[in-house]
């Protein structure tokens, strides 16, 4: 497999969790600006974590590499459970994953796996800017697709969007953790 194919595969792998989380985020529906903000934030977080991973090096990666992925999965589950609880309480202050702390928490939770990926970037044989550009672009596409699918689901479930969105995020975190634990 050539170096560019490796980076493309890596970018798609990283974008799968972005896509899945965006399905949950998109259930509530968002304006065009909110979609752009979510896409840029998620893609930017992927790139920043790759750069941090690159900078931190193998020693720290060996210490937290596997734990970082599970920490991200746990954060997804926690955010999802919180959203379900808030939706059941019917409070106006639901956690909005398209802005503020909600967006920050979602971006960090889905990009922690990129921290470990960043350690491998120098060894792929591709220009760093090309690799990061590809990761950014694929993340933007995954965000758009996930938000669109989530919106379609949200249109079907009506008033239960908070519960569905939170449930999707929590299940996504659990599925990702199980898949990693069992080598899928």
N, C-alpha and C positions, 0 to 999 in steps of 0.2 A: 504494500500500500504506500503510495507516495505521500509526502509530507502534507500537501494541501488537503488530501482526502482525510488524513488523520485529524487535521484541525476542523474540517467540516463535520466529521463524526463527533468530535469533542463538543463543538458548538451546538449541534442538535441534541446531544445528551444533556448538556447544561440547560438547554431551553425547554426540555420536557417538564421540569418542575415549574418553570415560569408559566408555561401553557396551562398546566393543571391548576395552579393558584389563580391564574387569571379567569378561569372558568368560574371559580367561586367568587371572585371579586366582581366579575361582569354580571352576575345574577341580578344585582340591584339596578343595573343600567347606569350609564355615565354620559356626560356631555363629551363632545369632541376634545375639548381642552383637557378634561380629566383623563381621557384615554391616552392622549399624548404624554401627559405628566406621568401616568403609571408606566407607560412603555419606556420613556426615557429614564425614569428612576430605576426600574427593574434591570434594564440593559446596562445602565451606568453602574449599578451595584455589582453586576456580574463582572464587568471590566475592572472595577476598582478592587474587588476581591482577588481577581487573578493577578493584578499588579502587586497587591499586598502579599499574596502567596509567593510570587516571584521574589519579592524583596526579603521576605522572612527566611526563606531558605529551607533546606531539608531538615535541619535539627528540630526546629519548632514544628515543622510538618509531621515529623515522626511522633512528636508528643501529643499534638491535638488533631491530626489529620482525620482519623476515624471519629473522634469525639465531636468534631465540628459538624459533620454531617448529621449526627444524631441530635445535636443541639438545635440545628436548623429544623429538623423534623419535629422535635418537641415544641419549638416555638410555633410552628404551623398548627399543631394540635391545640396548643394553648390559646392562640388567637381564635381558632375556630370554635372552641368550647365557649370562650368569652362571648363571641358573637351570638351563639345560640342562647346563652343565658340572658344576654341583653335583649334579644328579640322576644324571648318568652316573657320577660318583665315588661315589654313594650315601652321601654324608656326611650326618650328622644335622643339621648346621648349615645347611640350605638357607635361602635368602633368603625370608622370609615377608613377602609384600606386604600382609598384613592387620594388621601391627603394626610398631612401632618404625621403624627406618631404612628398611626395605623399603616400608612404607606411605608414609613421607615422600617417598622417591625416586619412587615411583609417582605420588603426588599432584602433585609438582612437575613431573614429566615430562609429565603430561597437561594441566596448567593453564598452561603457559608461553604457549600461544596466546591465553589470556585476557588476558595482559598487553597485547597489541596491541589486543584488542577494547575494553579499558577506555578507550583513547584516544577511541573513538567514542561512548561512552555519552552524553556531554552533548549530542550532536548528533542523537539519535534522537527527541527530543521527548517522552520518557516520564520520569516521576518515577524518580529513581535507586533508591529503595527498591523500587519495583514491578519495575524491570528486574532488580535483583540477586535479589529474591525469586523471580522467574520462572526465572532462571538456576539458582538453588539448587534449586528444586523439580524442574525438568526433570533436573538432574544426579542427584538422589536416585532418580527413576524409572529413569533409564538405569543407575544402579548396580544397582538391584534386578533389573532385567531381565537385565543382563549376568552378574551372579553366578548367577542361576537357570539361564541357558543354559549357563554354564560348568560348573555342578554336574552338569547332565544329560550333558554331554560327559565329565566326569570319571568318572561312573558307568560309562560305556561303555569307557573306556580302562584302567581299573583301576590297576595298579602303575606305569604310565608317565605318571602325572599331572604329575610335575615336568618331564619332557621336553616333554609337550604344552603345559603352561602357559608354559614359557619360550619354546618355539617360537612359540606364538600371539602372545606379546608382541613378540618380535623381528620376526615377519612383519608385525604391526600397525604397528610403527614404520617399517619399510621401505615398506609400502603407503602410509602417510600421507605420508612424505617424497616418494615418487614422484608421488603425486596432487598434492601442492602444487607440485612442480617442473614438472609437465606441465599444470598448470591444471585438474585435474579437480575 
